[in-house]
Amino acid sequence: MADLFFLASVISLAACVAAINSPSTCSVDLQRPNASIIGPVDMAINPLTHFDTAMLSVFNTTTGEDWSFDAVSEDGQAAMGLTFSRGTVADHPLAQRMFFAAVWPNGTRYMESTFAEMSTIRSCKSSTFGTWYNSTSTSLWTFEASKDFSNTHVTVESPTVKGTYSLVSLAPAVYPNGLQYPSAGGDPLFAPYLYWEESVPVGLMEVNLTIRGTPFVFKGMSGRERNWNSFGWADISAQWDQARAVIGPYTFIAWIYESKVDHQVYFSSVLMKDRKVIFRTQSQQESNTLAYGSFTQTQTGTVHLASEPTSGHQLPQSNFTGYKLEMIDPTSREHWKFEVEFTKCVYWFKAGTSAIIGGYAGTVKGGEVGGNQYTGLASGTAQQVN
């Protein structure tokens, strides 16, 4: 009876969506596990393609794409990470996976990976709808995102996690080079075989979930992004550090990434104010004429990324506790400095044979050098080589 009620709810939801968005204005991309082709797959490279669109229409045994979210509470003491994936992920080829991790203020953590029988991306005139569904476990994970990126709503109904997540954007959607969507000059290719777009670099969010019956409820800061890769993350990535933050009148997103493919370091730093990009660079090279920046690890804090204390298998902890970021525009003579300090580790686990990946919540302080200084919230991910 419960299964029938659940199925009826799914059908009812689908009917409502269909009524709001007519078939003439919607396109649907449906994927199932183990559906693949032999040979290379075309990777979406058109910068004018909407960020929430399915970027891969077919998959081979190495390709994959993600819709990823992270969030931190107003006090920096609770946080979560969530990813909808298609294709090869975590040694599971041709999968449809939902990854979820959470940490409560008392340090208790929860993490799960569940797999769907099918996933659909429905692109309509005003919104994009994502659905990951498993009839065996009666799990339904969905997102609805407005085409202007202003609002995102996630609903989860599963045996372990139930509830909602809502996100209101504070910043424009941007490419790795910092141009605002839509722009013909945007380039989603960030590093070899790695494509990246920030749908919502930073926003205000509200989580209202129960996890195995325990409330997980808070308001705070969040963001979401897109990635699609030609090969698995563990095969193309050596290490990285990534941060998003809201601080005073500013929001920013930054990523420094070392490729396992060519062993080069790739960098992006974008600063926004009043929903507009005011600084952007992909250069760490000091210059008298061109904008440049830096993103370095620090060891001055007390919180490391580490295994949960109750875990029977303890991994080496991160050798850093936060970051220092600088953004310098020699033309305008503007210079910003920000310091991120970890407050909670959300997850920390092996990524392939040579790395460990983690998510964090944090606080941030800083501002323009010589100007007002602020405090705020930060969240992000990191991958460290063993």
Buried (B, 14 or more C-beta within 10 A) or exposed (E): EEEEEBBEEBEEBBEEBEEEBEEEEBEEBEBEBEEBEEEEBEBBEEBEBBBBBBBBEEBBBBBBBBBBBBBBBEEBBBBBBBBBBBBBBBEBBBBBBBBBBBBBBEEEBBBBBBBBBBBBBBBBEEBBBBBBBBBEBBBBBBBBBBBEBEBBBBBBBBEBBBBBBBBEBBBBBBBBBBBBBEBEEBBBBBBBBBBBBBBBBBBBBBBBBBBEEEEBEBBBBBBBBBBBBBBBBBBBBBBBBBBBBBBBEBBBBBBBBBBBBEEEBBBBBBBBBEEEBBBBBBEBEEEEEEBBBBBEBBEEBEBBBBBBEEEEEEBEBBEBBBBBBBBBBBEEEBBBBBBBBBBBBBBBBBBBEEBBBBBBBBBBBBBBEEEEBBEBBBBBBBBBEE
